[in-house]
Amino acid sequence: MGGENHWGKESTVEIVELMSGMEDRGWQARANCMGVDPDLFFPERGASTREAKEVCRGCVAREDCLEYALDNGEKFGIWGGMSERERRRLRRARAIERRAQAS
């Protein structure tokens, strides 16, 4: 992988293990990103996310991937076709919806 990067060595190891099937392969085995360089999903700050999101577009595992990222608080990278900023917005919207339903 070529050393330390801005998202941290641990995150890189985690995504490599996830994508190579060293963990539970359920939805990951069906994902479009299998066999794609994991670095594509962790672009440098300010770099385009378009290519990574294109891999996610139409993926049968997209929703599972997104939920995995939300459930596990993934802070970096493209998961389920969404950036961290987009996932933060989604988490906030869901929290607001839950509060409204609880009222």
N, CA, C and O atoms as CSV, one atom per row, in Angstrom:
chain,resi,resn,atom,element,x,y,z
A,1,MET,N,N,0.820,-1.195,0.000
A,1,MET,CA,C,0.000,0.000,0.000
A,1,MET,C,C,0.863,1.258,0.000
A,1,MET,O,O,0.383,2.342,-0.331
A,2,GLY,N,N,2.122,1.119,0.366
A,2,GLY,CA,C,2.992,2.274,0.231
A,2,GLY,C,C,3.027,3.200,1.418
A,2,GLY,O,O,3.233,4.399,1.231
A,3,GLY,N,N,2.837,2.715,2.641
A,3,GLY,CA,C,3.046,3.540,3.817
A,3,GLY,C,C,1.813,4.244,4.336
A,3,GLY,O,O,0.690,4.003,3.895
A,4,GLU,N,N,2.065,5.120,5.285
A,4,GLU,CA,C,1.014,5.851,5.997
A,4,GLU,C,C,0.370,6.879,5.073
A,4,GLU,O,O,1.035,7.443,4.204
A,5,ASN,N,N,-0.911,7.118,5.262
A,5,ASN,CA,C,-1.627,8.101,4.469
A,5,ASN,C,C,-2.543,8.896,5.373
A,5,ASN,O,O,-2.573,8.647,6.579
A,6,HIS,N,N,-3.287,9.839,4.836
A,6,HIS,CA,C,-4.082,10.737,5.676
A,6,HIS,C,C,-5.236,10.057,6.382
A,6,HIS,O,O,-5.722,10.594,7.377
A,7,TRP,N,N,-5.703,8.909,5.925
A,7,TRP,CA,C,-6.821,8.252,6.611
A,7,TRP,C,C,-6.322,7.233,7.609
A,7,TRP,O,O,-7.125,6.661,8.346
A,8,GLY,N,N,-5.035,6.988,7.661
A,8,GLY,CA,C,-4.450,6.119,8.666
A,8,GLY,C,C,-4.267,4.692,8.192
A,8,GLY,O,O,-5.070,4.159,7.426
A,9,LYS,N,N,-3.204,4.095,8.660
A,9,LYS,CA,C,-2.851,2.738,8.272
A,9,LYS,C,C,-3.934,1.749,8.686
A,9,LYS,O,O,-4.245,0.825,7.935
A,10,GLU,N,N,-4.506,1.930,9.863
A,10,GLU,CA,C,-5.517,0.996,10.365
A,10,GLU,C,C,-6.728,0.929,9.440
A,10,GLU,O,O,-7.223,-0.164,9.168
A,11,SER,N,N,-7.216,2.067,8.949
A,11,SER,CA,C,-8.362,2.079,8.048
A,11,SER,C,C,-8.046,1.362,6.749
A,11,SER,O,O,-8.892,0.653,6.205
A,12,THR,N,N,-6.836,1.543,6.251
A,12,THR,CA,C,-6.435,0.886,5.010
A,12,THR,C,C,-6.420,-0.619,5.207
A,12,THR,O,O,-6.912,-1.357,4.353
A,13,VAL,N,N,-5.868,-1.083,6.311
A,13,VAL,CA,C,-5.830,-2.512,6.599
A,13,VAL,C,C,-7.246,-3.052,6.708
A,13,VAL,O,O,-7.539,-4.132,6.195
A,14,GLU,N,N,-8.132,-2.307,7.374
A,14,GLU,CA,C,-9.508,-2.747,7.548
A,14,GLU,C,C,-10.215,-2.918,6.205
A,14,GLU,O,O,-10.874,-3.934,5.984
A,15,ILE,N,N,-10.092,-1.957,5.319
A,15,ILE,CA,C,-10.785,-2.063,4.033
A,15,ILE,C,C,-10.194,-3.182,3.193
A,15,ILE,O,O,-10.927,-3.873,2.484
A,16,VAL,N,N,-8.887,-3.373,3.260
A,16,VAL,CA,C,-8.267,-4.455,2.503
A,16,VAL,C,C,-8.785,-5.794,3.019
A,16,VAL,O,O,-9.121,-6.674,2.227
A,17,GLU,N,N,-8.851,-5.955,4.348
A,17,GLU,CA,C,-9.373,-7.198,4.910
A,17,GLU,C,C,-10.835,-7.391,4.528
A,17,GLU,O,O,-11.241,-8.495,4.164
A,18,LEU,N,N,-11.613,-6.345,4.607
A,18,LEU,CA,C,-13.028,-6.415,4.274
A,18,LEU,C,C,-13.222,-6.824,2.827
A,18,LEU,O,O,-14.032,-7.701,2.526
A,19,MET,N,N,-12.485,-6.192,1.940
A,19,MET,CA,C,-12.690,-6.428,0.521
A,19,MET,C,C,-12.061,-7.737,0.049
A,19,MET,O,O,-12.485,-8.288,-0.967
A,20,SER,N,N,-11.072,-8.237,0.756
A,20,SER,CA,C,-10.434,-9.478,0.327
A,20,SER,C,C,-11.070,-10.695,0.974
A,20,SER,O,O,-10.639,-11.821,0.725
A,21,GLY,N,N,-12.094,-10.488,1.805
A,21,GLY,CA,C,-12.832,-11.606,2.348
A,21,GLY,C,C,-12.246,-12.208,3.601
A,21,GLY,O,O,-12.586,-13.340,3.945
A,22,MET,N,N,-11.373,-11.493,4.300
A,22,MET,CA,C,-10.814,-12.019,5.531
A,22,MET,C,C,-11.826,-11.912,6.668
A,22,MET,O,O,-11.648,-12.537,7.714
A,23,GLU,N,N,-12.877,-11.133,6.476
A,23,GLU,CA,C,-13.976,-11.032,7.423
A,23,GLU,C,C,-15.186,-11.694,6.775
A,23,GLU,O,O,-15.079,-12.260,5.687
A,24,ASP,N,N,-16.326,-11.625,7.436
A,24,ASP,CA,C,-17.561,-12.183,6.886
A,24,ASP,C,C,-17.790,-11.647,5.477
A,24,ASP,O,O,-17.776,-10.436,5.254
A,25,ARG,N,N,-18.001,-12.555,4.532
A,25,ARG,CA,C,-18.086,-12.135,3.129
A,25,ARG,C,C,-19.496,-11.828,2.667
A,25,ARG,O,O,-19.649,-11.320,1.556
A,26,GLY,N,N,-20.520,-12.095,3.430
A,26,GLY,CA,C,-21.893,-11.834,3.028
A,26,GLY,C,C,-22.059,-10.921,1.833
A,26,GLY,O,O,-21.867,-11.359,0.699
A,27,TRP,N,N,-22.409,-9.672,2.050
A,27,TRP,CA,C,-22.657,-8.715,0.968
A,27,TRP,C,C,-21.381,-8.353,0.228
A,27,TRP,O,O,-21.430,-8.032,-0.960
A,28,GLN,N,N,-20.244,-8.398,0.902
A,28,GLN,CA,C,-18.996,-7.996,0.264
A,28,GLN,C,C,-18.675,-8.858,-0.958
A,28,GLN,O,O,-18.118,-8.368,-1.940
A,29,ALA,N,N,-19.025,-10.136,-0.892
A,29,ALA,CA,C,-18.716,-11.043,-2.000
A,29,ALA,C,C,-19.474,-10.670,-3.276
A,29,ALA,O,O,-19.051,-11.028,-4.375
A,30,ARG,N,N,-20.596,-9.952,-3.133
A,30,ARG,CA,C,-21.405,-9.556,-4.290
A,30,ARG,C,C,-21.105,-8.137,-4.767
A,30,ARG,O,O,-21.666,-7.683,-5.764
A,31,ALA,N,N,-20.231,-7.448,-4.065
A,31,ALA,CA,C,-19.979,-6.026,-4.330
A,31,ALA,C,C,-19.181,-5.795,-5.613
A,31,ALA,O,O,-18.279,-6.564,-5.947
A,32,ASN,N,N,-19.529,-4.729,-6.318
A,32,ASN,CA,C,-18.811,-4.342,-7.541
A,32,ASN,C,C,-17.342,-4.036,-7.269
A,32,ASN,O,O,-16.512,-4.137,-8.172
A,33,CYS,N,N,-17.015,-3.664,-6.036
A,33,CYS,CA,C,-15.650,-3.236,-5.730
A,33,CYS,C,C,-14.688,-4.396,-5.491
A,33,CYS,O,O,-13.489,-4.170,-5.328
A,34,MET,N,N,-15.177,-5.609,-5.468
A,34,MET,CA,C,-14.269,-6.746,-5.296
A,34,MET,C,C,-13.239,-6.738,-6.424
A,34,MET,O,O,-13.593,-6.701,-7.602
A,35,GLY,N,N,-11.976,-6.772,-6.051
A,35,GLY,CA,C,-10.911,-6.779,-7.036
A,35,GLY,C,C,-10.458,-5.400,-7.480
A,35,GLY,O,O,-9.498,-5.281,-8.241
A,36,VAL,N,N,-11.140,-4.348,-7.014
A,36,VAL,CA,C,-10.761,-2.974,-7.355
A,36,VAL,C,C,-9.775,-2.484,-6.289
A,36,VAL,O,O,-9.921,-2.813,-5.112
A,37,ASP,N,N,-8.790,-1.713,-6.691
A,37,ASP,CA,C,-7.810,-1.166,-5.755
A,37,ASP,C,C,-8.529,-0.373,-4.661
A,37,ASP,O,O,-9.222,0.594,-4.974
A,38,PRO,N,N,-8.385,-0.754,-3.388
A,38,PRO,CA,C,-9.066,-0.045,-2.295
A,38,PRO,C,C,-8.714,1.437,-2.217
A,38,PRO,O,O,-9.513,2.234,-1.723
A,39,ASP,N,N,-7.531,1.817,-2.697
A,39,ASP,CA,C,-7.150,3.232,-2.656
A,39,ASP,C,C,-8.119,4.112,-3.442
A,39,ASP,O,O,-8.252,5.300,-3.150
A,40,LEU,N,N,-8.794,3.541,-4.434
A,40,LEU,CA,C,-9.763,4.303,-5.212
A,40,LEU,C,C,-10.862,4.856,-4.309
A,40,LEU,O,O,-11.399,5.932,-4.572
A,41,PHE,N,N,-11.198,4.126,-3.250
A,41,PHE,CA,C,-12.298,4.502,-2.368
A,41,PHE,C,C,-11.864,5.423,-1.235
A,41,PHE,O,O,-12.679,5.819,-0.401
A,42,PHE,N,N,-10.580,5.763,-1.207
A,42,PHE,CA,C,-10.043,6.676,-0.201
A,42,PHE,C,C,-9.223,7.761,-0.892
A,42,PHE,O,O,-8.007,7.835,-0.713
A,43,PRO,N,N,-9.891,8.606,-1.685
A,43,PRO,CA,C,-9.161,9.649,-2.418
A,43,PRO,C,C,-8.565,10.683,-1.464
A,43,PRO,O,O,-9.082,10.900,-0.368
A,44,GLU,N,N,-7.488,11.308,-1.887
A,44,GLU,CA,C,-6.875,12.382,-1.102
A,44,GLU,C,C,-7.887,13.511,-0.926
A,44,GLU,O,O,-8.786,13.686,-1.749
A,45,ARG,N,N,-7.732,14.265,0.144
A,45,ARG,CA,C,-8.619,15.398,0.416
A,45,ARG,C,C,-8.681,16.309,-0.809
A,45,ARG,O,O,-7.652,16.716,-1.348
A,46,GLY,N,N,-9.893,16.617,-1.232
A,46,GLY,CA,C,-10.095,17.495,-2.376
A,46,GLY,C,C,-10.091,16.794,-3.723
A,46,GLY,O,O,-10.455,17.389,-4.737
A,47,ALA,N,N,-9.679,15.524,-3.739
A,47,ALA,CA,C,-9.657,14.776,-5.001
A,47,ALA,C,C,-11.058,14.299,-5.359
A,47,ALA,O,O,-11.935,14.219,-4.499
A,48,SER,N,N,-11.256,13.992,-6.599
A,48,SER,CA,C,-12.559,13.546,-7.078
A,48,SER,C,C,-12.942,12.183,-6.504
A,48,SER,O,O,-12.100,11.299,-6.345
A,49,THR,N,N,-14.222,12.035,-6.199
A,49,THR,CA,C,-14.776,10.756,-5.735
A,49,THR,C,C,-15.574,10.089,-6.854
A,49,THR,O,O,-16.170,9.030,-6.657
A,50,ARG,N,N,-15.578,10.708,-8.008
A,50,ARG,CA,C,-16.412,10.256,-9.128
A,50,ARG,C,C,-16.147,8.803,-9.523
A,50,ARG,O,O,-17.092,8.032,-9.693
A,51,GLU,N,N,-14.889,8.419,-9.671
A,51,GLU,CA,C,-14.581,7.054,-10.103
A,51,GLU,C,C,-15.059,6.024,-9.086
A,51,GLU,O,O,-15.630,5.001,-9.462
A,52,ALA,N,N,-14.834,6.284,-7.815
A,52,ALA,CA,C,-15.274,5.351,-6.773
A,52,ALA,C,C,-16.796,5.239,-6.780
A,52,ALA,O,O,-17.343,4.139,-6.703
A,53,LYS,N,N,-17.467,6.365,-6.870
A,53,LYS,CA,C,-18.925,6.347,-6.877
A,53,LYS,C,C,-19.474,5.645,-8.116
A,53,LYS,O,O,-20.543,5.035,-8.072
A,54,GLU,N,N,-18.738,5.736,-9.212
A,54,GLU,CA,C,-19.154,5.043,-10.437
A,54,GLU,C,C,-19.110,3.526,-10.235
A,54,GLU,O,O,-19.972,2.809,-10.742
A,55,VAL,N,N,-18.118,3.041,-9.501
A,55,VAL,CA,C,-18.047,1.612,-9.190
A,55,VAL,C,C,-19.271,1.216,-8.361
A,55,VAL,O,O,-19.828,0.134,-8.551
A,56,CYS,N,N,-19.686,2.086,-7.450
A,56,CYS,CA,C,-20.825,1.806,-6.563
A,56,CYS,C,C,-22.173,1.859,-7.292
A,56,CYS,O,O,-23.117,1.164,-6.920
A,57,ARG,N,N,-22.246,2.682,-8.318
A,57,ARG,CA,C,-23.510,2.880,-9.030
A,57,ARG,C,C,-24.012,1.540,-9.574
A,57,ARG,O,O,-23.297,0.860,-10.310
A,58,GLY,N,N,-25.197,1.177,-9.227
A,58,GLY,CA,C,-25.788,-0.068,-9.711
A,58,GLY,C,C,-25.323,-1.315,-8.984
A,58,GLY,O,O,-25.717,-2.420,-9.356
A,59,CYS,N,N,-24.505,-1.173,-7.967
A,59,CYS,CA,C,-24.001,-2.336,-7.217
A,59,CYS,C,C,-25.131,-2.937,-6.387
A,59,CYS,O,O,-25.866,-2.217,-5.712
A,60,VAL,N,N,-25.262,-4.252,-6.441
A,60,VAL,CA,C,-26.325,-4.927,-5.693
A,60,VAL,C,C,-26.084,-4.874,-4.187
A,60,VAL,O,O,-27.013,-5.074,-3.405
A,61,ALA,N,N,-24.852,-4.607,-3.776
A,61,ALA,CA,C,-24.521,-4.563,-2.351
A,61,ALA,C,C,-24.449,-3.128,-1.820
A,61,ALA,O,O,-24.048,-2.912,-0.676
A,62,ARG,N,N,-24.825,-2.168,-2.626
A,62,ARG,CA,C,-24.669,-0.755,-2.254
A,62,ARG,C,C,-25.341,-0.407,-0.927
A,62,ARG,O,O,-24.722,0.221,-0.067
A,63,GLU,N,N,-26.584,-0.805,-0.755
A,63,GLU,CA,C,-27.294,-0.479,0.486
A,63,GLU,C,C,-26.657,-1.155,1.689
A,63,GLU,O,O,-26.523,-0.539,2.747
A,64,ASP,N,N,-26.260,-2.423,1.538
A,64,ASP,CA,C,-25.600,-3.131,2.637
A,64,ASP,C,C,-24.283,-2.458,3.008
A,64,ASP,O,O,-23.949,-2.326,4.185
A,65,CYS,N,N,-23.550,-2.041,1.998
A,65,CYS,CA,C,-22.273,-1.368,2.199
A,65,CYS,C,C,-22.486,-0.049,2.952
A,65,CYS,O,O,-21.761,0.255,3.899
A,66,LEU,N,N,-23.465,0.713,2.530
A,66,LEU,CA,C,-23.772,1.982,3.184
A,66,LEU,C,C,-24.169,1.753,4.632
A,66,LEU,O,O,-23.695,2.456,5.524
A,67,GLU,N,N,-25.028,0.783,4.872
A,67,GLU,CA,C,-25.460,0.495,6.253
A,67,GLU,C,C,-24.285,0.027,7.104
A,67,GLU,O,O,-24.200,0.370,8.283
A,68,TYR,N,N,-23.379,-0.753,6.517
A,68,TYR,CA,C,-22.181,-1.176,7.233
A,68,TYR,C,C,-21.401,0.057,7.698
A,68,TYR,O,O,-20.999,0.148,8.858
A,69,ALA,N,N,-21.196,0.998,6.781
A,69,ALA,CA,C,-20.437,2.205,7.108
A,69,ALA,C,C,-21.140,3.020,8.191
A,69,ALA,O,O,-20.492,3.525,9.108
A,70,LEU,N,N,-22.452,3.148,8.089
A,70,LEU,CA,C,-23.205,3.907,9.085
A,70,LEU,C,C,-23.166,3.209,10.441
A,70,LEU,O,O,-22.943,3.852,11.466
A,71,ASP,N,N,-23.381,1.904,10.447
A,71,ASP,CA,C,-23.386,1.131,11.697
A,71,ASP,C,C,-22.030,1.132,12.383
A,71,ASP,O,O,-21.954,1.079,13.610
A,72,ASN,N,N,-20.957,1.193,11.599
A,72,ASN,CA,C,-19.607,1.101,12.145
A,72,ASN,C,C,-18.891,2.448,12.242
A,72,ASN,O,O,-17.708,2.509,12.577
A,73,GLY,N,N,-19.617,3.518,11.946
A,73,GLY,CA,C,-19.041,4.857,12.077
A,73,GLY,C,C,-17.824,5.101,11.204
A,73,GLY,O,O,-16.885,5.784,11.613
A,74,GLU,N,N,-17.840,4.539,9.992
A,74,GLU,CA,C,-16.709,4.749,9.085
A,74,GLU,C,C,-16.540,6.239,8.833
A,74,GLU,O,O,-17.474,6.913,8.398
A,75,LYS,N,N,-15.354,6.747,9.106
A,75,LYS,CA,C,-15.104,8.177,9.002
A,75,LYS,C,C,-14.467,8.590,7.687
A,75,LYS,O,O,-14.468,9.772,7.343
A,76,PHE,N,N,-13.926,7.637,6.952
A,76,PHE,CA,C,-13.206,7.971,5.727
A,76,PHE,C,C,-13.667,7.076,4.592
A,76,PHE,O,O,-14.161,5.969,4.805
A,77,GLY,N,N,-13.495,7.576,3.400
A,77,GLY,CA,C,-13.724,6.763,2.220
A,77,GLY,C,C,-15.139,6.806,1.683
A,77,GLY,O,O,-16.049,7.387,2.274
A,78,ILE,N,N,-15.281,6.165,0.538
A,78,ILE,CA,C,-16.573,6.045,-0.131
A,78,ILE,C,C,-17.139,4.685,0.237
A,78,ILE,O,O,-16.503,3.656,0.008
A,79,TRP,N,N,-18.325,4.683,0.804
A,79,TRP,CA,C,-19.028,3.459,1.201
A,79,TRP,C,C,-20.450,3.573,0.685
A,79,TRP,O,O,-21.111,4.584,0.925
A,80,GLY,N,N,-20.928,2.575,-0.008
A,80,GLY,CA,C,-22.282,2.613,-0.527
A,80,GLY,C,C,-22.528,3.787,-1.453
A,80,GLY,O,O,-23.656,4.261,-1.580
A,81,GLY,N,N,-21.476,4.253,-2.097
A,81,GLY,CA,C,-21.609,5.363,-3.036
A,81,GLY,C,C,-21.677,6.727,-2.389
A,81,GLY,O,O,-21.989,7.714,-3.055
A,82,MET,N,N,-21.386,6.800,-1.084
A,82,MET,CA,C,-21.459,8.088,-0.385
A,82,MET,C,C,-20.149,8.428,0.307
A,82,MET,O,O,-19.457,7.554,0.830
A,83,SER,N,N,-19.826,9.707,0.298
A,83,SER,CA,C,-18.653,10.205,1.010
A,83,SER,C,C,-19.002,10.352,2.489
A,83,SER,O,O,-20.166,10.228,2.869
A,84,GLU,N,N,-18.013,10.612,3.309
A,84,GLU,CA,C,-18.274,10.823,4.735
A,84,GLU,C,C,-19.222,12.003,4.942
A,84,GLU,O,O,-20.126,11.925,5.774
A,85,ARG,N,N,-19.034,13.071,4.217
A,85,ARG,CA,C,-19.922,14.240,4.358
A,85,ARG,C,C,-21.369,13.850,4.037
A,85,ARG,O,O,-22.295,14.241,4.748
A,86,GLU,N,N,-21.551,13.086,2.976
A,86,GLU,CA,C,-22.904,12.645,2.603
A,86,GLU,C,C,-23.486,11.701,3.661
A,86,GLU,O,O,-24.678,11.756,3.965
A,87,ARG,N,N,-22.625,10.832,4.218
A,87,ARG,CA,C,-23.107,9.927,5.279
A,87,ARG,C,C,-23.471,10.690,6.535
A,87,ARG,O,O,-24.437,10.335,7.211
A,88,ARG,N,N,-22.714,11.742,6.866
A,88,ARG,CA,C,-23.057,12.574,8.030
A,88,ARG,C,C,-24.431,13.200,7.849
A,88,ARG,O,O,-25.248,13.198,8.769
A,89,ARG,N,N,-24.682,13.736,6.658
A,89,ARG,CA,C,-26.001,14.337,6.376
A,89,ARG,C,C,-27.112,13.299,6.527
A,89,ARG,O,O,-28.165,13.586,7.097
A,90,LEU,N,N,-26.872,12.098,6.017
A,90,LEU,CA,C,-27.863,11.032,6.110
A,90,LEU,C,C,-28.106,10.643,7.565
A,90,LEU,O,O,-29.252,10.447,7.970
A,91,ARG,N,N,-27.030,10.529,8.361
A,91,ARG,CA,C,-27.197,10.206,9.787
A,91,ARG,C,C,-28.030,11.269,10.493
A,91,ARG,O,O,-28.916,10.949,11.285
A,92,ARG,N,N,-27.737,12.543,10.199
A,92,ARG,CA,C,-28.514,13.636,10.820
A,92,ARG,C,C,-29.983,13.560,10.417
A,92,ARG,O,O,-30.868,13.691,11.263
A,93,ALA,N,N,-30.244,13.349,9.130
A,93,ALA,CA,C,-31.627,13.268,8.650
A,93,ALA,C,C,-32.362,12.107,9.314
A,93,ALA,O,O,-33.524,12.243,9.697
A,94,ARG,N,N,-31.695,10.979,9.450
A,94,ARG,CA,C,-32.317,9.821,10.097
A,94,ARG,C,C,-32.585,10.098,11.573
A,94,ARG,O,O,-33.624,9.700,12.100
A,95,ALA,N,N,-31.652,10.780,12.242
A,95,ALA,CA,C,-31.846,11.115,13.662
A,95,ALA,C,C,-33.045,12.040,13.833
A,95,ALA,O,O,-33.844,11.865,14.753
A,96,ILE,N,N,-33.168,13.016,12.954
A,96,ILE,CA,C,-34.311,13.937,13.001
A,96,ILE,C,C,-35.604,13.163,12.775
A,96,ILE,O,O,-36.598,13.386,13.467
A,97,GLU,N,N,-35.587,12.259,11.808
A,97,GLU,CA,C,-36.778,11.447,11.513
A,97,GLU,C,C,-37.163,10.573,12.713
A,97,GLU,O,O,-38.344,10.451,13.038
A,98,ARG,N,N,-36.165,9.964,13.371
A,98,ARG,CA,C,-36.446,9.134,14.552
A,98,ARG,C,C,-37.063,9.957,15.675
A,98,ARG,O,O,-38.008,9.524,16.334
A,99,ARG,N,N,-36.507,11.166,15.885
A,99,ARG,CA,C,-37.055,12.029,16.935
A,99,ARG,C,C,-38.475,12.435,16.621
A,99,ARG,O,O,-39.322,12.488,17.512
A,100,ALA,N,N,-38.744,12.724,15.353
A,100,ALA,CA,C,-40.104,13.122,14.949
A,100,ALA,C,C,-41.083,11.973,15.155
A,100,ALA,O,O,-42.219,12.184,15.581
A,101,GLN,N,N,-40.637,10.752,14.851
A,101,GLN,CA,C,-41.508,9.583,15.017
A,101,GLN,C,C,-41.752,9.278,16.497
A,101,GLN,O,O,-42.813,8.774,16.866
A,102,ALA,N,N,-40.766,9.584,17.339
A,102,ALA,CA,C,-40.892,9.312,18.764
A,102,ALA,C,C,-41.823,10.315,19.457
A,102,ALA,O,O,-42.359,10.041,20.531
A,103,SER,N,N,-42.004,11.459,18.837
A,103,SER,CA,C,-42.851,12.515,19.436
A,103,SER,C,C,-44.317,12.214,19.290
A,103,SER,O,O,-45.156,12.996,19.737
